[in-house]
Amino acid sequence: MIALFRLLARVPLPLMHAVGAGVGWLVWWLAPDYRRRFRENAEAAGFTPAQYRPAIAAAGAMVGELPFVWARPRDRSLLPYIVRWDGVEGFEAALAARKGVILVSPHLGSWETFGQAVGERFFKDYGPITALFRPARKKFMAELIAGSRDRPGLQTLPTTVSGVRGLIRTLRNGGYTGLLPDQVPPLGQGVWAPFLGRPAYTMTLLPRLAQQTGARVFLGVCERLPRGAGFAIRFVPFDGTAMSDPKATPEAAATAMNEGIEKLIRSLPGQYVWDYARYKQPRAEAAVEAAT
């Protein structure tokens, strides 16, 4: 499987996006449970078929780009594929202030490309982007994903108490991190808060990091451009909300975070992962938030 990914990483990215889009539609028609969950989530959030149908192809394009993102040679840069950086001046100014920066990027667009591209661009002046990383359970996937994390400008920490403490040190030392905010955290590591019109168990780790370190917070997305034209990265400042207010309750902070994520998704509904099981019950697991 690893050899296949390395081979596919040499295929032009526009072609892999096109093939992936076709696979996305094939899965849509062949998997009724996937189709039902996709529709239910998108329509419950108030989107029409015309708004969410592009996400069917986008889901396949996401899979199609993974060999390139994960398995291309380490010396092959992502930056030529990023054709636009919107809001980057404000983001870089926050990095230059050396007070810590948190990037909030949901399952929208190409979040794997996002982390690698940001780390590659800013590594020389501001060091690597740091993220928590949980290895995959299957061996071949663990090897593939681990290889994708072994890139210039990226630093990973385990999803443990020691990893969270390392993240806090990074922010307090003026570094920056990226987190997926719309994952379902383990039981005891979140609160219930509205998300796209429904209650969702929402992580409290990210607001706590912002509240305790005083780091600046930015929403971010890496949008796939049409017809394989590359990617556009966008940064949106996310200050002045309950998410970063030390006096806010966990519920208020989580609600504010979800509201910001919703705005980002509503700006690009055709590239959100609508089949993601965002509303499932949390699982029991050892806590990591004691570090905060």
Secondary structure, 3 states (H helix, E strand, C coil): CHHHHHHHCCCCHHHHHHHHHHHHHHHHHHCHHHHHHHHHHHHHCCCCHHHHCHHHHHHHHHHHHHHHHHHCCCCCCCHHHEEEEECHHHHHHHHHCCCCEEEECCCEECHHHHHHHHHHHHHHHHCCEEEEECCCCCHHHHHHHHHHHCCCCEEEEECCHHHHHHHHHHHHCCCEEEECCCCCCCCCCEEEEEECCEEEEEECHHHHHHHHHCCEEEEEEEEECHHHCCEEEEEEECCCCHHHCCCCCHHHHHHHHHHHHHHHHHCCHHHECCCCCCCCCCCCCCCCHHHC
